[in-house]
């Protein structure tokens, strides 16, 4: 166990950040699942906007890497375009 005050504080901060990061990553996963679970383009697009915003915010904060956020946004957009094409037929 740490003996210095600063090391003890660092342990406390790391514990808080770990919990916050875990919750944020869970929010990302849930929002992505909602987009993939949507049946219509309109519903999917609304959920896509929320997921997009969340990915941007968390990549700026450093919870996830910016390229990871870009890849996930891209896959969500591809999925929405498939739904839109299927509805057009």
N, C-alpha and C positions, 0 to 999 in steps of 0.2 A: 504494500500500500504506500501511497505517496506521503511524504513527510512535510513538504513545503506548502505554504498557503496557496501559492500560485498553482501548484500541481493539483491540489485538492479542488480548487476552483475549476481547473481545466477538466477534471473528471466529471464534475457536476455539469458543466456546459456540454461536454460530449454526450452525456446521457440524455440531456434535453434535446439536443440536435438529432440524435439517433431516433428518438421517438417521433419528432416532427418530420424527419425525412421519411420514415417508414409510413407515417400517415399520408404524406403527400404522394408517395409512390403508389399507395393503395388507391388514392383518389384518381390518379392517372389511369391505373388499370381498369377501375370501374367505369370511368368515362369512355375509355376506348371500347370496352365490352358493350356499353350502351349503344354506341354508334354501330358496331357490327351486328347487334341484335335488332336494330331498327328495320322495319319492313318497307316503309315508304320513304321516298326521297325527302319529303318535307320534314318528317320527324327526324330522319337521320341528319339532315342539314342543320337543324336546330341543335342537336346534340353534338354535331361536329364543331360548330362554332364554340360551344362551351369547352369541349376537349382541346381545341386549338388554342384557345385563350389560356387554359390551364397549363398546357405544354410550354407555351411561350413564357409564362410567368415563372414556372419552375426551372426552366433552362436558364433564365436570367439570374435566378437565385443560386444556381449551381447545384440544384438537387439532381438534375440529369444533365448530360452533355448536350450541347446545342445540336450536334449532328444526330444524336439519338432522337431528339425532339423532331427534327426535320424528317427523319426516316419514318417516324410514327405518323406524323401529319400527312406525309405522302401516301402511306398505305391506307389511311382513312379516306383520303381524297379519291384514291383508286377505287376503293370499295363503293363510295357514294356514286362515282361515275358509272359503275356496273349496275347499280340499282336504277339509276336514271335511264340508262340504255334499255334495261329490261322493262321499265314502265312505259317507255316510248313505243315498244313493239306491240 
